[in-house]
Amino acid sequence: IRGDQQTKYEYIGKVILTAQRAGIAKIGFITEPPARN
């Protein structure tokens, strides 16, 4: 799952729930440090 800082947790939760219902046992999160300006 990849989201940005503006993504609401509610939407991520819905994606995780849908994935679990589809039988997906493992979900990974991609994190990146903030860009340096």
CHARMM-style PDB file with segment names, atoms N, HN, CA, C and O in Angstrom:
ATOM      1  N   ILE     1       0.864  -1.169   0.000  1.00  0.00      PROA
ATOM      2  CA  ILE     1       0.000   0.000   0.000  1.00  0.00      PROA
ATOM      3  C   ILE     1       0.901   1.218   0.000  1.00  0.00      PROA
ATOM      4  O   ILE     1       1.861   1.302   0.766  1.00  0.00      PROA
ATOM      5  N   ARG     2       0.584   2.141  -0.853  1.00  0.00      PROA
ATOM      6  HN  ARG     2      -0.195   2.073  -1.475  1.00  0.00      PROA
ATOM      7  CA  ARG     2       1.373   3.357  -0.884  1.00  0.00      PROA
ATOM      8  C   ARG     2       0.424   4.549  -0.895  1.00  0.00      PROA
ATOM      9  O   ARG     2      -0.447   4.649  -1.758  1.00  0.00      PROA
ATOM     10  N   GLY     3       0.594   5.431   0.047  1.00  0.00      PROA
ATOM     11  HN  GLY     3       1.302   5.350   0.748  1.00  0.00      PROA
ATOM     12  CA  GLY     3      -0.215   6.639   0.117  1.00  0.00      PROA
ATOM     13  C   GLY     3       0.693   7.824   0.365  1.00  0.00      PROA
ATOM     14  O   GLY     3       1.894   7.657   0.579  1.00  0.00      PROA
ATOM     15  N   ASP     4       0.142   8.993   0.337  1.00  0.00      PROA
ATOM     16  HN  ASP     4      -0.833   9.129   0.163  1.00  0.00      PROA
ATOM     17  CA  ASP     4       0.959  10.161   0.636  1.00  0.00      PROA
ATOM     18  C   ASP     4       0.492  10.774   1.948  1.00  0.00      PROA
ATOM     19  O   ASP     4      -0.395  10.234   2.608  1.00  0.00      PROA
ATOM     20  N   GLN     5       1.080  11.885   2.322  1.00  0.00      PROA
ATOM     21  HN  GLN     5       1.800  12.324   1.785  1.00  0.00      PROA
ATOM     22  CA  GLN     5       0.757  12.513   3.595  1.00  0.00      PROA
ATOM     23  C   GLN     5      -0.685  12.989   3.668  1.00  0.00      PROA
ATOM     24  O   GLN     5      -1.214  13.185   4.762  1.00  0.00      PROA
ATOM     25  N   GLN     6      -1.314  13.174   2.550  1.00  0.00      PROA
ATOM     26  HN  GLN     6      -0.884  13.015   1.661  1.00  0.00      PROA
ATOM     27  CA  GLN     6      -2.683  13.675   2.532  1.00  0.00      PROA
ATOM     28  C   GLN     6      -3.723  12.554   2.644  1.00  0.00      PROA
ATOM     29  O   GLN     6      -4.911  12.829   2.815  1.00  0.00      PROA
ATOM     30  N   THR     7      -3.284  11.297   2.550  1.00  0.00      PROA
ATOM     31  HN  THR     7      -2.319  11.074   2.411  1.00  0.00      PROA
ATOM     32  CA  THR     7      -4.205  10.176   2.601  1.00  0.00      PROA
ATOM     33  C   THR     7      -4.767  10.023   4.007  1.00  0.00      PROA
ATOM     34  O   THR     7      -4.022  10.022   4.988  1.00  0.00      PROA
ATOM     35  N   LYS     8      -6.075   9.895   4.096  1.00  0.00      PROA
ATOM     36  HN  LYS     8      -6.680   9.896   3.300  1.00  0.00      PROA
ATOM     37  CA  LYS     8      -6.715   9.713   5.394  1.00  0.00      PROA
ATOM     38  C   LYS     8      -6.618   8.250   5.798  1.00  0.00      PROA
ATOM     39  O   LYS     8      -6.740   7.357   4.959  1.00  0.00      PROA
ATOM     40  N   TYR     9      -6.399   8.006   7.092  1.00  0.00      PROA
ATOM     41  HN  TYR     9      -6.301   8.731   7.773  1.00  0.00      PROA
ATOM     42  CA  TYR     9      -6.299   6.637   7.600  1.00  0.00      PROA
ATOM     43  C   TYR     9      -7.546   5.830   7.270  1.00  0.00      PROA
ATOM     44  O   TYR     9      -7.466   4.621   7.052  1.00  0.00      PROA
ATOM     45  N   GLU    10      -8.678   6.483   7.233  1.00  0.00      PROA
ATOM     46  HN  GLU    10      -8.743   7.465   7.411  1.00  0.00      PROA
ATOM     47  CA  GLU    10      -9.945   5.811   6.921  1.00  0.00      PROA
ATOM     48  C   GLU    10      -9.861   5.064   5.589  1.00  0.00      PROA
ATOM     49  O   GLU    10     -10.329   3.930   5.483  1.00  0.00      PROA
ATOM     50  N   TYR    11      -9.274   5.686   4.584  1.00  0.00      PROA
ATOM     51  HN  TYR    11      -8.894   6.607   4.669  1.00  0.00      PROA
ATOM     52  CA  TYR    11      -9.186   5.069   3.265  1.00  0.00      PROA
ATOM     53  C   TYR    11      -8.218   3.898   3.261  1.00  0.00      PROA
ATOM     54  O   TYR    11      -8.469   2.882   2.612  1.00  0.00      PROA
ATOM     55  N   ILE    12      -7.118   4.036   3.980  1.00  0.00      PROA
ATOM     56  HN  ILE    12      -6.914   4.861   4.508  1.00  0.00      PROA
ATOM     57  CA  ILE    12      -6.159   2.931   4.077  1.00  0.00      PROA
ATOM     58  C   ILE    12      -6.814   1.751   4.786  1.00  0.00      PROA
ATOM     59  O   ILE    12      -6.627   0.600   4.391  1.00  0.00      PROA
ATOM     60  N   GLY    13      -7.582   2.041   5.834  1.00  0.00      PROA
ATOM     61  HN  GLY    13      -7.734   2.976   6.154  1.00  0.00      PROA
ATOM     62  CA  GLY    13      -8.290   0.989   6.556  1.00  0.00      PROA
ATOM     63  C   GLY    13      -9.264   0.234   5.663  1.00  0.00      PROA
ATOM     64  O   GLY    13      -9.384  -0.988   5.762  1.00  0.00      PROA
ATOM     65  N   LYS    14      -9.952   0.953   4.800  1.00  0.00      PROA
ATOM     66  HN  LYS    14      -9.854   1.945   4.720  1.00  0.00      PROA
ATOM     67  CA  LYS    14     -10.897   0.304   3.882  1.00  0.00      PROA
ATOM     68  C   LYS    14     -10.169  -0.596   2.892  1.00  0.00      PROA
ATOM     69  O   LYS    14     -10.659  -1.675   2.559  1.00  0.00      PROA
ATOM     70  N   VAL    15      -9.009  -0.163   2.422  1.00  0.00      PROA
ATOM     71  HN  VAL    15      -8.611   0.713   2.692  1.00  0.00      PROA
ATOM     72  CA  VAL    15      -8.226  -0.980   1.493  1.00  0.00      PROA
ATOM     73  C   VAL    15      -7.749  -2.246   2.201  1.00  0.00      PROA
ATOM     74  O   VAL    15      -7.817  -3.335   1.633  1.00  0.00      PROA
ATOM     75  N   ILE    16      -7.268  -2.110   3.436  1.00  0.00      PROA
ATOM     76  HN  ILE    16      -7.213  -1.224   3.897  1.00  0.00      PROA
ATOM     77  CA  ILE    16      -6.798  -3.270   4.187  1.00  0.00      PROA
ATOM     78  C   ILE    16      -7.946  -4.242   4.428  1.00  0.00      PROA
ATOM     79  O   ILE    16      -7.771  -5.447   4.248  1.00  0.00      PROA
ATOM     80  N   LEU    17      -9.096  -3.760   4.822  1.00  0.00      PROA
ATOM     81  HN  LEU    17      -9.239  -2.781   4.969  1.00  0.00      PROA
ATOM     82  CA  LEU    17     -10.254  -4.612   5.060  1.00  0.00      PROA
ATOM     83  C   LEU    17     -10.656  -5.357   3.789  1.00  0.00      PROA
ATOM     84  O   LEU    17     -10.940  -6.554   3.831  1.00  0.00      PROA
ATOM     85  N   THR    18     -10.681  -4.662   2.680  1.00  0.00      PROA
ATOM     86  HN  THR    18     -10.451  -3.690   2.645  1.00  0.00      PROA
ATOM     87  CA  THR    18     -11.027  -5.291   1.399  1.00  0.00      PROA
ATOM     88  C   THR    18     -10.019  -6.374   1.036  1.00  0.00      PROA
ATOM     89  O   THR    18     -10.395  -7.447   0.563  1.00  0.00      PROA
ATOM     90  N   ALA    19      -8.744  -6.093   1.256  1.00  0.00      PROA
ATOM     91  HN  ALA    19      -8.438  -5.222   1.641  1.00  0.00      PROA
ATOM     92  CA  ALA    19      -7.703  -7.078   0.966  1.00  0.00      PROA
ATOM     93  C   ALA    19      -7.864  -8.320   1.850  1.00  0.00      PROA
ATOM     94  O   ALA    19      -7.736  -9.447   1.372  1.00  0.00      PROA
ATOM     95  N   GLN    20      -8.142  -8.109   3.126  1.00  0.00      PROA
ATOM     96  HN  GLN    20      -8.246  -7.194   3.515  1.00  0.00      PROA
ATOM     97  CA  GLN    20      -8.332  -9.239   4.034  1.00  0.00      PROA
ATOM     98  C   GLN    20      -9.526 -10.083   3.614  1.00  0.00      PROA
ATOM     99  O   GLN    20      -9.454 -11.312   3.640  1.00  0.00      PROA
ATOM    100  N   ARG    21     -10.604  -9.451   3.234  1.00  0.00      PROA
ATOM    101  HN  ARG    21     -10.663  -8.453   3.213  1.00  0.00      PROA
ATOM    102  CA  ARG    21     -11.796 -10.169   2.794  1.00  0.00      PROA
ATOM    103  C   ARG    21     -11.531 -10.960   1.515  1.00  0.00      PROA
ATOM    104  O   ARG    21     -12.183 -11.972   1.257  1.00  0.00      PROA
ATOM    105  N   ALA    22     -10.569 -10.492   0.718  1.00  0.00      PROA
ATOM    106  HN  ALA    22     -10.039  -9.670   0.928  1.00  0.00      PROA
ATOM    107  CA  ALA    22     -10.206 -11.183  -0.520  1.00  0.00      PROA
ATOM    108  C   ALA    22      -9.235 -12.332  -0.255  1.00  0.00      PROA
ATOM    109  O   ALA    22      -8.864 -13.055  -1.179  1.00  0.00      PROA
ATOM    110  N   GLY    23      -8.821 -12.504   1.003  1.00  0.00      PROA
ATOM    111  HN  GLY    23      -9.122 -11.916   1.754  1.00  0.00      PROA
ATOM    112  CA  GLY    23      -7.935 -13.605   1.354  1.00  0.00      PROA
ATOM    113  C   GLY    23      -6.464 -13.261   1.352  1.00  0.00      PROA
ATOM    114  O   GLY    23      -5.624 -14.152   1.471  1.00  0.00      PROA
ATOM    115  N   ILE    24      -6.134 -11.998   1.221  1.00  0.00      PROA
ATOM    116  HN  ILE    24      -6.817 -11.274   1.124  1.00  0.00      PROA
ATOM    117  CA  ILE    24      -4.728 -11.584   1.246  1.00  0.00      PROA
ATOM    118  C   ILE    24      -4.259 -11.596   2.695  1.00  0.00      PROA
ATOM    119  O   ILE    24      -4.822 -10.906   3.545  1.00  0.00      PROA
ATOM    120  N   ALA    25      -3.226 -12.384   2.970  1.00  0.00      PROA
ATOM    121  HN  ALA    25      -2.768 -12.945   2.279  1.00  0.00      PROA
ATOM    122  CA  ALA    25      -2.770 -12.580   4.340  1.00  0.00      PROA
ATOM    123  C   ALA    25      -1.704 -11.570   4.769  1.00  0.00      PROA
ATOM    124  O   ALA    25      -1.598 -11.253   5.954  1.00  0.00      PROA
ATOM    125  N   LYS    26      -0.918 -11.066   3.824  1.00  0.00      PROA
ATOM    126  HN  LYS    26      -1.003 -11.323   2.862  1.00  0.00      PROA
ATOM    127  CA  LYS    26       0.150 -10.131   4.168  1.00  0.00      PROA
ATOM    128  C   LYS    26       0.007  -8.859   3.355  1.00  0.00      PROA
ATOM    129  O   LYS    26      -0.255  -8.896   2.153  1.00  0.00      PROA
ATOM    130  N   ILE    27       0.184  -7.739   4.027  1.00  0.00      PROA
ATOM    131  HN  ILE    27       0.397  -7.709   5.003  1.00  0.00      PROA
ATOM    132  CA  ILE    27       0.109  -6.433   3.375  1.00  0.00      PROA
ATOM    133  C   ILE    27       1.357  -5.656   3.766  1.00  0.00      PROA
ATOM    134  O   ILE    27       1.716  -5.604   4.943  1.00  0.00      PROA
ATOM    135  N   GLY    28       2.014  -5.056   2.792  1.00  0.00      PROA
ATOM    136  HN  GLY    28       1.722  -5.098   1.836  1.00  0.00      PROA
ATOM    137  CA  GLY    28       3.206  -4.276   3.061  1.00  0.00      PROA
ATOM    138  C   GLY    28       2.946  -2.788   2.879  1.00  0.00      PROA
ATOM    139  O   GLY    28       2.118  -2.375   2.067  1.00  0.00      PROA
ATOM    140  N   PHE    29       3.666  -2.006   3.646  1.00  0.00      PROA
ATOM    141  HN  PHE    29       4.338  -2.341   4.306  1.00  0.00      PROA
ATOM    142  CA  PHE    29       3.566  -0.555   3.549  1.00  0.00      PROA
ATOM    143  C   PHE    29       4.899  -0.017   3.056  1.00  0.00      PROA
ATOM    144  O   PHE    29       5.955  -0.449   3.519  1.00  0.00      PROA
ATOM    145  N   ILE    30       4.856   0.912   2.132  1.00  0.00      PROA
ATOM    146  HN  ILE    30       3.998   1.263   1.756  1.00  0.00      PROA
ATOM    147  CA  ILE    30       6.046   1.569   1.620  1.00  0.00      PROA
ATOM    148  C   ILE    30       6.168   2.910   2.332  1.00  0.00      PROA
ATOM    149  O   ILE    30       5.236   3.714   2.319  1.00  0.00      PROA
ATOM    150  N   THR    31       7.302   3.144   2.942  1.00  0.00      PROA
ATOM    151  HN  THR    31       8.060   2.491   2.952  1.00  0.00      PROA
ATOM    152  CA  THR    31       7.528   4.440   3.587  1.00  0.00      PROA
ATOM    153  C   THR    31       8.766   5.066   2.988  1.00  0.00      PROA
ATOM    154  O   THR    31       9.727   4.379   2.641  1.00  0.00      PROA
ATOM    155  N   GLU    32       8.728   6.359   2.875  1.00  0.00      PROA
ATOM    156  HN  GLU    32       7.948   6.917   3.157  1.00  0.00      PROA
ATOM    157  CA  GLU    32       9.865   7.118   2.361  1.00  0.00      PROA
ATOM    158  C   GLU    32      10.055   8.337   3.237  1.00  0.00      PROA
ATOM    159  O   GLU    32       9.076   8.954   3.655  1.00  0.00      PROA
ATOM    160  N   PRO    33      11.280   8.692   3.518  1.00  0.00      PROA
ATOM    161  CA  PRO    33      11.497   9.913   4.299  1.00  0.00      PROA
ATOM    162  C   PRO    33      11.065  11.135   3.491  1.00  0.00      PROA
ATOM    163  O   PRO    33      11.051  11.092   2.261  1.00  0.00      PROA
ATOM    164  N   PRO    34      10.714  12.214   4.172  1.00  0.00      PROA
ATOM    165  CA  PRO    34      10.349  13.440   3.449  1.00  0.00      PROA
ATOM    166  C   PRO    34      11.498  13.917   2.561  1.00  0.00      PROA
ATOM    167  O   PRO    34      12.670  13.750   2.901  1.00  0.00      PROA
ATOM    168  N   ALA    35      11.154  14.502   1.443  1.00  0.00      PROA
ATOM    169  HN  ALA    35      10.202  14.638   1.168  1.00  0.00      PROA
ATOM    170  CA  ALA    35      12.172  15.027   0.523  1.00  0.00      PROA
ATOM    171  C   ALA    35      12.897  16.203   1.185  1.00  0.00      PROA
ATOM    172  O   ALA    35      12.297  17.009   1.896  1.00  0.00      PROA
ATOM    173  N   ARG    36      14.177  16.271   0.932  1.00  0.00      PROA
ATOM    174  HN  ARG    36      14.664  15.616   0.355  1.00  0.00      PROA
ATOM    175  CA  ARG    36      14.970  17.405   1.440  1.00  0.00      PROA
ATOM    176  C   ARG    36      14.924  18.518   0.409  1.00  0.00      PROA
ATOM    177  O   ARG    36      15.092  18.272  -0.785  1.00  0.00      PROA
ATOM    178  N   ASN    37      14.704  19.695   0.851  1.00  0.00      PROA
ATOM    179  HN  ASN    37      14.567  19.894   1.821  1.00  0.00      PROA
ATOM    180  CA  ASN    37      14.640  20.849  -0.067  1.00  0.00      PROA
ATOM    181  C   ASN    37      15.898  21.661  -0.022  1.00  0.00      PROA
ATOM    182  OT1 ASN    37      16.012  22.663  -0.729  1.00  0.00      PROA
TER     183      ASN     37
END
